[in-house]
Amino acid sequence: MNKLRQSLRRRKPAYVPEASRPHQWQADEDAVRKGTCSFPVRYLGHVEVEESRGMHVCEDAVKKLKAMGRKSVKSVLWVSADGLRVVDDKTKDLLVDQTIEKVSFCAPDR
């Protein structure tokens, strides 16, 4: 009876780490190379940091930006092999144009 129950149970798919599935990111890689990779973002501003790596550095920077009390701007983040650009979604003004060599760390935030 146990064997029958086990055979009827749904099995979870085996976990495969991201490093083992490079095909999953192939479309993003092609878009970055072509300069057509973009993401909708809310731009808070920028602050200078003392260290170049670590989630705690990014979290502290976001706290500082939010403490300034400025409203975030609906924007589009363009990622290319040359750099990062943030463009205001409404006015199409360029807010940030950063060469990729100057970027040392990126982190997500809700």
VENRA-V232445 format. One record per backbone hydrogen bond with DSSP energy under -1.0 kcal/mol. CO is the residue of the C=O (numbers start at 1). NH is the residue of the N-H. If there is no record, write none. Layout:
# VENRA-V232445
{{CO/NH} {CO/NH}}
This chain:
# VENRA-V232445
{{1/5} {2/6} {3/7} {4/8} {5/9} {17/20} {18/21} {21/24} {22/25} {23/26} {25/29} {26/30} {27/31} {28/32} {29/33} {30/34} {31/35} {31/36} {37/79} {39/77} {41/75} {43/73} {54/58} {55/59} {56/60} {57/61} {58/62} {59/63} {60/64} {61/65} {62/66} {63/67} {64/68} {66/69} {73/43} {74/89} {75/41} {76/87} {77/39} {78/85} {82/100} {83/80} {84/98} {85/78} {86/95} {86/96} {87/76} {88/92} {93/88} {96/86} {98/84} {99/102} {100/103}}
